[in-house]
Amino acid sequence: MPPLVTDPEAAPAEAVAPLVRGIAVLRALSEAGGSLGLSGLQHATALARSSVDRAAGTLAAMGYLRLEGHQATLAPV
């Protein structure tokens, strides 16, 4: 798998920054075996905690992961 890109500046010019951050969260969860705390996601992605919270909340609302307290778990699709 290619290196994890979380910095929108390191992404291609046409990249959509929030999408890059959301995919970084999904990849970090996948690499951690499917479940990780939000602080663990912050550490794994090097994103600001507020960015992790927003990305995880959006992904949960879309059904890609489940949030239980401060724990994020990949949801079956």
N, C-alpha and C positions, 0 to 999 in steps of 0.2 A: 504494500500500500504506500502511496506517495506520502511525504512528510505532511504533518498536520499544519495547515495554514489557518491561523486565527487572526492575523493582522491584516486588515483590509488593504494596507499599503503594500503588502507582499503579494496580494492577489492580482490577477490580470486587471488591466484598466477597465474592462467592461464588466467586472464582477460587481455584484450587489452586496454591499457590506453586511447587512443583517442576515442575508442568506449564508454568507461565508461563516458568520458566527454560529448560526443554527446548525449548519453541517458540522462545524467543529465540535459542538456539544454532542451531536449524534455519534460522531466518530470516537470521541473520548469515552462515551458510554459503551460503545461496541468493544473498544480495546480493553475496557475494564471488566468485561464479562457481562455487561448489560445493566449494571446497577452501580450507582455512585452517589455520594452525598453532594449537595450543591457546593460545599467548600472544596470537595475533591474535584468537581468539575471546574471550579475556578482555577485550581492549581494545574489541572491537566491541560486546560486550554489557554492559560495565561490571559484570560479575559477578566474584565472588571466584574465584581460580584453582581452589580446591577444588570450588566449585559447577560450574565449567566441566568439570572432570575427571569429576565424578560424572554430570552430565547427558550428556556425550559417551560415557562408558562405558555408561550405560544405553541410550542411543540406538543404540550399536554392538551391544550384546547383542540388541536388538530388530530389528536389520537396517536401520535408517534411515541409518546412516553407517558408514564404515570408519575404523578408527584404525590408522595405520602409524607407529609411533614417536610423535612429537608432532604429526603431521599428521592432520587430520580431513577426510574427503571424503564428500560425500553419496553414498549408495548408491542404485542404481536400485531402484525398488519395483515 
